Amino acid sequence: MPPRRWVPLLAALLAAAPLARAAAQAQPDPRRTRTFGVDSLAFRGVAADAGIIWPLRIESTTILNLRADLGPVSPGVRLVPTLSFWASRFHTSELRRLARQIEKVCAAQHGVDCPPLDLGEVRVSDLSLGLDAQVSLRRLGPLQPYFSVGGAMHLLNGQGDAIDNTFVEGLLDAIAPGLQASGGLELPLSHALRLYGEGRAVLGSDTRYVGLTVGASWRLPVASAPTSPSASGGSGR
């Protein structure tokens, strides 16, 4: 993989730290008596959501996300790994554009016009594993707003009857990093159960899309120190 493809992922990790630290410092949190940091990370809950995305050059489709809550790394900031999957097919206009480019290469090599090329239906899927730093903001009544930034690795797979075992399929198959950012609202139904809605944007070298999802999260109970007052504000999943 060309080294430049790692630049977006490294930039996401470098950008997440100062953003999360600044947001945490701007919100006094009565839980400061708790211990934060990498050593405090543990499995705290799970979340699942689904929605619709609008990828570039690809038809809109459904996306499925499965998330874990690793707990707070600093006051108001949680680490959230996410496993995502979606599948769709290329727009017909995009396939025509690709076919014309291949025809031009064929004509340039043979010196004569090549016959029209029909690529048929070309499908693509994306399985990604990402990590976000999720920052809780000030409550809006019962709602808990948040934003997150992070990065992910995307495993892209292209398929089609006309392109199987060709160089075109090789061009569509890729493992590539990407940046991601999101914002959403949580509605606590109980201490453990929460509903949420989220908007997300993904920018990668081989995949780009925006999307909207809704889902639910379940958080494991966390024992609190008896001398520490409970937090009035919520936190991310």
C-alpha positions in Angstrom: 0.0 0.0 0.0 1.5 3.4 -0.9 2.7 5.3 2.2 0.5 8.3 1.4 -2.6 6.3 2.1 -1.7 6.3 5.8 -1.6 10.1 6.0 -5.4 10.5 6.5 -5.5 8.0 9.4 -2.5 9.5 11.1 -4.0 13.0 10.7 -7.3 11.8 12.4 -5.5 10.3 15.4 -3.4 13.5 15.8 -6.5 15.7 15.4 -8.7 13.8 17.9 -6.4 14.3 20.9 -6.4 18.1 21.1 -10.1 18.4 20.2 -11.1 16.0 22.9 -8.8 17.5 25.5 -10.1 21.1 24.8 -13.7 20.0 25.0 -13.1 18.2 28.3 -11.3 21.2 29.8 -14.2 23.4 28.9 -16.7 21.3 30.9 -16.1 20.9 34.6 -17.1 17.4 35.6 -17.8 16.4 39.2 -16.4 12.9 38.4 -12.8 14.2 38.4 -12.1 12.1 41.5 -12.3 9.1 39.1 -9.2 7.7 37.5 -9.0 8.4 33.8 -6.5 7.3 31.1 -5.7 4.3 29.0 -5.4 2.1 32.1 -9.1 2.8 32.9 -10.4 1.5 29.6 -12.6 -1.5 29.6 -15.7 -2.9 28.0 -18.6 -0.7 29.2 -21.4 -1.4 26.8 -22.5 -2.1 23.2 -24.6 -0.2 20.6 -26.2 -1.1 17.3 -27.6 1.2 14.6 -28.7 1.3 11.0 -29.5 4.0 8.5 -28.9 5.2 5.0 -25.7 6.6 3.4 -25.0 8.4 0.2 -21.6 7.3 -1.2 -19.8 9.2 -4.0 -20.4 7.6 -7.4 -22.4 4.8 -5.8 -26.1 4.4 -5.2 -27.5 5.2 -1.7 -27.8 2.1 0.5 -28.3 0.8 4.0 -25.4 0.8 6.5 -25.2 -1.4 9.7 -23.0 -0.4 12.6 -22.0 -2.3 15.7 -20.2 -0.3 18.4 -18.5 -0.9 21.7 -18.0 1.5 24.6 -14.6 1.3 26.1 -15.4 4.0 28.7 -13.9 7.4 29.4 -10.3 8.2 28.6 -10.7 11.6 30.2 -13.7 13.6 31.6 -16.4 13.7 29.0 -14.4 11.8 26.4 -15.0 8.1 25.5 -13.3 5.7 23.1 -15.8 4.0 20.7 -14.6 1.3 18.3 -17.1 0.7 15.4 -17.6 -2.1 13.0 -19.5 -1.1 9.9 -20.8 -2.8 6.7 -22.6 -1.6 3.6 -23.1 -2.9 0.0 -24.4 -1.2 -3.1 -23.7 -0.8 -6.8 -22.1 1.9 -9.0 -24.3 4.4 -10.8 -24.9 3.6 -14.4 -23.3 7.0 -15.4 -20.2 6.1 -13.5 -19.9 2.7 -15.3 -20.3 4.4 -18.7 -17.5 6.9 -17.8 -15.3 4.0 -16.8 -16.1 2.0 -20.0 -15.3 5.1 -22.2 -11.9 5.4 -20.5 -11.1 1.7 -21.1 -12.2 2.1 -24.8 -9.8 5.0 -25.2 -6.9 3.0 -23.8 -7.8 0.2 -26.2 -7.9 2.5 -29.2 -4.6 4.1 -28.3 -2.9 0.8 -28.1 -4.3 -0.8 -31.3 -4.7 2.3 -33.4 -8.4 1.6 -34.2 -11.7 2.2 -32.5 -12.6 -0.5 -30.1 -16.1 -1.9 -29.8 -18.4 -0.4 -27.2 -17.8 -1.9 -23.8 -20.6 -3.0 -21.5 -19.5 -3.5 -17.8 -23.0 -4.6 -16.8 -23.8 -4.3 -13.1 -20.8 -3.6 -10.8 -21.4 -4.1 -7.0 -19.2 -2.9 -4.2 -19.1 -3.6 -0.5 -17.3 -1.9 2.4 -16.4 -3.6 5.7 -14.6 -1.1 8.1 -13.2 -1.1 11.6 -12.8 2.4 13.2 -12.0 4.1 16.4 -13.6 7.4 17.5 -13.0 9.8 20.3 -16.5 10.8 21.4 -17.0 14.1 23.3 -20.1 14.8 25.3 -21.5 18.4 25.2 -23.8 20.3 27.5 -27.2 18.7 27.9 -30.2 20.1 26.0 -33.0 19.1 28.4 -33.3 15.3 28.3 -31.1 15.1 25.2 -27.3 14.5 25.4 -25.5 16.0 22.3 -22.1 14.7 21.3 -19.6 14.8 18.5 -16.8 12.4 17.6 -13.7 12.3 15.3 -11.6 9.4 14.4 -10.3 7.1 11.7 -11.0 3.7 10.2 -9.6 1.0 7.9 -11.9 0.1 5.0 -11.9 -3.3 3.2 -13.5 -2.6 -0.2 -14.6 -5.3 -2.6 -15.8 -4.9 -6.1 -17.7 -7.6 -8.1 -19.5 -7.9 -11.4 -20.0 -10.6 -14.0 -18.1 -8.5 -16.7 -15.2 -7.5 -14.4 -14.5 -10.6 -12.4 -10.8 -11.7 -12.6 -9.9 -8.5 -14.6 -7.8 -5.5 -13.8 -11.0 -3.5 -13.2 -11.9 -5.7 -10.3 -8.3 -5.2 -9.0 -8.8 -1.5 -9.1 -12.0 -1.7 -7.0 -10.6 -4.0 -4.4 -8.6 -2.1 -1.8 -7.7 -1.7 1.9 -7.6 2.0 2.6 -7.7 4.3 5.6 -10.2 7.1 6.1 -11.2 10.0 8.3 -14.6 10.1 10.0 -16.5 12.7 12.0 -20.0 12.6 13.4 -22.5 14.4 15.6 -25.6 13.2 17.3 -28.2 13.2 20.1 -28.8 10.6 22.8 -32.1 10.1 24.7 -31.6 8.2 27.9 -34.5 5.8 28.6 -32.8 4.5 31.7 -29.3 4.5 33.2 -28.4 1.6 30.9 -30.6 2.0 27.8 -30.3 4.9 25.4 -31.7 5.8 22.0 -29.6 7.9 19.6 -29.6 9.5 16.2 -26.4 10.4 14.3 -25.1 12.1 11.2 -21.7 10.9 9.9 -19.2 11.9 7.2 -16.4 9.6 6.0 -13.6 10.7 3.8 -11.1 8.2 2.5 -8.9 7.7 -0.5 -11.2 5.0 -1.9 -14.6 5.7 -0.2 -16.5 8.9 0.6 -20.0 9.2 2.0 -22.4 11.0 4.4 -25.1 9.2 6.2 -27.8 9.2 8.9 -28.4 6.4 11.4 -30.6 5.7 14.4 -30.0 3.0 17.1 -29.9 2.0 20.7 -27.1 1.4 23.2 -26.9 -0.6 26.4 -24.3 0.4 29.0 -23.1 -1.9 31.8 -23.6 -0.5 35.3 -20.5 1.2 36.8 -20.0 1.3 40.5 -19.4 4.8 41.8 -17.4 5.9 44.8 -19.7 6.7 47.7 -17.8 10.0 48.4 -18.1 11.2 44.8 -21.3 12.9 43.7 -23.0 11.5 40.6 -22.6 13.3 37.3 -25.6 15.4 36.3 -24.6 15.3 32.6 -24.6 12.2 30.4 -21.7 10.9 28.3 -21.3 9.3 24.9 -22.2 5.8 24.3 
